[in-house]
Amino acid sequence: MAAGDAISLYLYLCPLNLPGLSSELQAYLLDTLPLDEQQKVMRYRMAPAREKGLLVRCYLRALLSKAHTQLNQSQLNSDIGGAIAPSEWRFDYLDKGKPMLSKAFFARSHLVFNLSHSGDYMLLAIAKSPQLELGVDIERLRQNTNIHAILNHYFTRQEREALLALPSARQRQRFFDLWALKESYIKAKGLGLALSLKSFYFELSETQHQALNFKGLDARQGRLEQAVRLFLVKEDSQQTDLGNDPQQAQPAAGWQSMLWQLGDEYRFALSLSSADPLDLRCEMVSAQALLSE
């Protein structure tokens, strides 16, 4: 892909709270997974966790196949291989646990993906861009989280000061906004907590609200709430928490991050290692889509 071309990026919002999902349907979905993933699902002792673990895996497989097919149909002279059934996909994991396609299936599809789940939803991002680092995070705003006990440990001075300058009613919202952004960048890098949360920070500023429509059953609308800038902190300055020297941090060249709000309870963030424009294709997925695969 030439520099400046738009990156086709699929965002799927998938419901995880499905009271009508019968034991028979769960057994059917479980049988579509390879044995090792069936065993991981069955390790969950509590039924709600077991159901969510099952749905996350089945959504991922079904939507990888869907995105792969759509990209194959939409790109002329594509080097993407033939259709891949949901049950076929195989995965590898980086040292810190980030899932990725196995070498064989990455060679066939050139897809990169990342997923996150919180509360009643899973968010999945898929793109065809072999060198792209991609991370997403969805967060449910929780009233019982002691945000002030966390600020000093995981937020930089800039983030803390900007948050505490807000009216108290908005501080909790800003905390979860920043947490979603920081998680999305960490997941894009694939280093887990080996990457210090104080080695980068985000500046948020007001912007005109932009709607992000999720097409499909029970379509929802997300709102772009903030303009986001990512800064990287020099390694030798992290111990001093940047002090007051703005020269200790530089804008992250070649990266972009975005933050949306989904209703009053959820927000989600996207970080990726490209400054190219995005062709976002957003869809709210129904569980019935899994049964037709």
N, C-alpha and C positions, 0 to 999 in steps of 0.2 A: 504494500500500500504506500503510495507516494505521500510525502509530507504535505499536509494541508487537506488531504481527502477526508471526508467525513467518516467516522467510525460507526458502523452499524452496531448498536448495543441494545440488546433485549433486556428489559426489566420485567420480571414476572412477580406478581404479588399473589401468594398462595395461602388460602385459609387452612389453619391447622385445628380449629375447633369445629368438629363435624359430629354432632350428637347422633346423626342418623347413620353413621358408618357401622354397619352390622358386623358381627363376628365373622359371618360368611364372607363379606366383602374384604375384611381385613385378612382373612386366610388366603383369599384369592390374590391380593396384592403381595402378601408375604411370599407366596409361591413364585412370583415373578422375579424375585431377587436372587442373586447367587448365594450359595450356602454361607459364605463368610459374613455377608451382610444380614442374612436371616439370623445368624447367631448373635450378632451385635444388637439387633432389635430385641431379641428375646431376653437379653441380659437385663433390660429394664424391668424392675420389679413392679412398679406402679403402672396400672393400665393406661392412664393419660399420657405418661411419658413414653410408653411403648407405642401407643398410637401415633404420637407426634414423630417419634423416630422412624416409624414405618412410612409416614406420609412424606417426610423430608426426603428420604431416599428415593421414593417412587416419583415424587415431583421432579427431582433433579434428573432422573433418567428420562422421563417422558419429555421434559422440556429441552434437554440436550438434543434429543432426536428431532423435536419439532423445529428448534432453531437451526439445526444442521440442514434439515430439508428445505426450510425457507431460504436460507442463504444459498443453497445449491441451486434453487430455482431462480433466484433474483440476480445472480452474478454470471455474466456472460464469460465464456472461456474459463470457467472456474476450475481450479485444481482440486476442489473438494471431491472426495470419493462418493460412492453410492450411499443409499439410505442405510442408517444404522438403527436397529431396533432398540427400544429402551433396555431390554434385558442384556444386550451385548456389551454395553459400556463397561470399561475397567479403569480403575483409578490407582494412582500412586500418591504418596504423601511426602511432603517436605519434612525436614528434621523437626520442625516445630509443629507439625501436624496439619499444615495447609493441604487440602485435597487438590489434586490436579488430574488431568487425564493421563493414562499410561502412555508411554512413548508411541505404542502402536496406534492407539486411537487418536492421539494428538496429530500424528502424521497423516491420518486419514481425514481429519476434520479441521485442524488448525484452530480449534475453539479454546478459549480461556473462559473461566467462570469463577464466580465466588458467590457464597450464599450466607445468609444470616437468618436467625429466627428469634422472635421475642413475643411473648403473649400468644395471641391468636393468629399470628402471621409469620410466614417465611418470605424473604425477599431473595430473589435469584437474579444475578446479572450474567449475561453470556455475550461474548463478542468474538469475532474472527479477526484476530490480530496477534500473530504468534509472539511478538516481543513485548506485548502489553502486560504491565503489572496492574492488577485489578482487585479492588476490595470494596465490599459493601457492608453496611451494618444497619439494622433496624432496632430501635429502642422504644419500649413502652415506658411512658413517664410514670414513675412510682413515687407516691407520696411518703412512703416510709423509709426511703433512702436518706441517710444522714450525709448530705452532700458536703457540708463544711468539714467533716472529718476526713474527706477524701481529697479535698482541694490541694492541700499542701504536699501530698504524696505523689500525685499524678498530673498536676497541672503546673504550667510554667507561671512565672510572675505575671507575664502579660495577660494570660488567660484568667488568672485569679483576679487581678485588678479590674479587668473589663467586666467580669461577672459581678463582683462586689459593688461596682459602680451603678448597677442596675437597681431599679426598685425591687424590694424583697419579693414581690409577687412574681417577678420575671426571672429571678435567679435560678429557680429550680428548672425552668424551661431551658435556660441557657446551659446549665450543667449537662442536661441530657443531649442538647444540640452538640456541645463540644465532645461529649463522650462518644456519640455516634460517629462524628468526624474522625476522632483519634483512632477508634476501632477500625474504621474503614481504611485508614492509611496503614496501620499495623498489619491488617490482613492482606493489603496489597503487597506489602514488602515480604510477607510470609515468615517473619522472624519471631513472632510471638512477643512475649515480654522481654526477650533478649534485646529488643529495641526499646530503649528508655522512652517513657512517655514524656520526658522532659527534653528529649533531643529534637523536638519539633513542636510547633504550636500553630494555632489558627487564629486569624483575625476575622471577625464577622462584622458586616456593616449592612444597614438597611438597603433593600432594593425593591423595586416594583414587583409585586406578587405576580408570578407566572404559573399558570395552571399546567399540571402534568396529568393527563387523563389516562387512566387504566381502562382499556377497552375489555369488554367481555361481561360475563355474568356478574351481577351486583357491582357494576362499574363504579369505581371510586375516583376521586380527584385529589391529587397531591398539590401542594402549593410550595413553590420555591420561596423560602422565607428570608434567606440571607445571602448576600454576596460573600464569598469565602476566599481567603488568601492563606496559603500554607507557607510557613517559614521553617527553615532548618537551622538548628543551633550548632555552632562549632563545638566539636567534641571536648576541647579543653576548657570550655566555659560552662558545661553542664553542672559542675559541682557548685558553682557560685550562683546558679539559677539566673544567669544572664546579667546579674547586677542591674545597672541602669544604662548599660552600653548597647545602643542599638546596632553597633557594628558586629556584635557577637552572633547575630542571626541574619540570614539572607533568604530572600524569596526562593522557593523551590522551583528552579527552572524545569520546564518540561512536565510539570504536574498540574492537574486540575482536580478540584474537589467541589462537590455540590451537596446542598442540604435541602431537604423537603420536609414539610409537615403533612401528616396524613390524619385529618381530623384533629381533635384536641389531644388525643392520647398517644399517638405514635409519631415518630420522626425517623427519617432514614437518610443515610449519607452514602456518597459514592466518591471514591478516589481512584485515579488512574494515571499512569505514567505517560501521558501524551497531552500536548496542547492543541491537538487537532480538534475540529468541531465534532460534535456527536449527533448522530441520527438516532434518537431515542425512540424505541418502540415498546410501549408499555401495555401490559395486559394483566387483568385480574383473572386468575385461573380458577375454574371450578373443579371440585373433586371428581365430577363425572368424566372429566377429560382423561383421568387416569384409567378409567375402566374401558375406554375405547381404544387404548394403545395395544 
